[in-house]
């Protein structure tokens, strides 16, 4: 009886340890995989559910106001958003990672960003996408599959357009 | 009757004074919190960007902003618990140095306790068995000598060596 208890306890302990290790070692969400669904509550109070945007190309940009390497791409992302705005089938969503609201709003103002942005509440979105840092950008095709993963900033507007254009009809 | 009233009034004033003298974890609205006030709250939080570094010791821009938020909230008169709740609502449970005692989090508290208790028990049992198996009586020691006479020879040599050395040093 004692042996069963001892081995049982040890097995449960090792299982918990194993699950924890597995979760920490899990790789990033990759190209070709379905994009994890999430809800983003923007700074202006609108709600965006990724699954509701099926049939549109969605650009999800993870950023933070304290992130220096996010700044060079900020204006290019806004320009890309403006470029596709009239089409209506390209949606840009900014996910503000581990940031403080006043600084985030100041950042959006500084770079003139007008597409929807909101905080990553409880870091649930960044955890679902298992990001390793910021900036990171996921481009989701019209079927809800990850078509492009950009680790680090985009270098220019043409680079952003070259990723989105092939996904449009 | 009058005396009774006076006694009750005295007790009431005494209780009031005691209650008022209990320090409340909070800060007067409008007063400027010091760095120590900010760090008291900050050391109970961890920023997910720089894991394993408490907020009060972290030098990144993100942590600096968080400390700024703590400062602002303290200035507004928020209590430590209110500030911690705010950070949990914004960034999740993982920002807390001590996870709340609920659900799976109990493992954090229980597993080390169980491991220590189990380890202690195993050690105790191991030592007891060891002690029981070691001969304590003269007869037992004799048996041990008979079982392994070579050991006796070695001990004798060591003792002789030690004797020589101690005599040589004199």
Interface residues (C-beta under 8 A of the other chain):
Chain A: X9 X13 X16 X64 X65 X66 X98 X99 X100 X103 X119 X121 X122 X123 X124
Chain B: X47 X48 X49 X60 X61 X62 X64 X65 X66 X68 X69 X88 X89 X90 X91 X92 X93 X94 X107 X111 X114 X115 X118
